[in-house]
């Protein structure tokens, strides 16, 4: 009996976590890299899958790939200016998504703010 109760509670908590993560990440996020370059993302969560696009200084949207949501963390890949796929990891804290990635030998961090609905 205790085992069935535990499994039921675990399933409910997993469902609530996934729904909460979807509400957190879906939408438009924007910020500046090195306080100079504009960077924006439009994310769409579907369960633990993350899709969307990135727009940099040229304004052209580029799709993200391999997007995954795990609680308040996100993982995805972006296409760099050199044509390489760059892994990105991020953590959501309220209306701020802090992302980090390495490109051209440089470690980059950026705080993105979510646009209001």
Secondary structure, DSSP 4 states (H G I P E B T S, - for coil): -HHHHHHHHHHHHHHHHHHHHHHHHSEEEEEEETTTEEEEEEEEEETTEEEEEEE-TT--EEE-EEEEEETTEEEEEEE-TTS-EEEEEEEEETTEEEEEEEETTEEEEEEEEEPP-
